[in-house]
C-alpha cells in the first residue's frame, strides 16, 4: 500500500501544489485547511506522516504537533516561512522531527519525507555498542536499550521515543564516552549535509534528555554531545 500523508496547510495554492507534487512521487495525500480539521482527520484516520504548516487558523501547527504527540509518535515534518527561526524552534520543541522552508523545494521535501519514513521503520542496528551475547541489550545505569527489539526502558519503565529520538539514541549508545559533533549527528540521523541546521540536533537532544534523564548526555561546549558510559 502507498504511503499516506496528511497535509495541513491553509493556503489553497500551496496545499494543491504540494499535494500534486507528492502524488507524482507515489504518495497518497489527504489535506486539511486548518489545525482543528487536521487534528480531527488525524484522530479518525491512519497516516504514515504529517506535513504541517506552522501558521494555521484555529489551531496552529505547533499546537497541532503538541496534540498529536500526546498519543502518537507518527513522523511530523513542519513547513516554515524562510528565516522564521521562532517557528522552527517552536515546532521542533513541540515534537516535530524535521522541517522544510517555504517556498518548498519538491526534491528537498521528498528527501526529508523519505528519511523520516525510513527512520520510522528503523531496523535493528548491528553496530550499536557492545551488546551481551545475542541479546542486543545495552545498560547504562537506570537505562536499558534493546538495539534489536528497538525498545528503551528507564527504571524498568518503557520510554516512548519518536523515530528520530530513537535513531539519535542509537547513535549515542553506539559510541558511549565519545564526543559526537553536531554535524556528524545531522548527517547520520537526519541525512543532512554539512550545511544543516544544528538547532535540529540541540532541540532533539533536549527532548531526549527529558525522556531518558539529563544525566545520560553531556554537552561538549562548542562541539556536540557525549553519551555517558
Buried (B, 14 or more C-beta within 10 A) or exposed (E): EEBBBBBBBBBEEBBEBBBEBBEEBEBBBBBBBBBBBBBEBBEEEEBBBBBBBBBBEBBBBBBBBBBBBEEBBBBBBBBBEEEBEEBBBBBBBBBBBBBBBBEBEBEEBBBBBEBBBBBBEEEEBEEBBEBEEEEBBBEBEBBBBBBBEBBBBBEEEEBEBBBBBBBBBBBBBBBBEEBBBBBBBBBBBBBBEEEBBBBBBBBBBEBBBEBBBEEBBBBEEEEBBBBBE
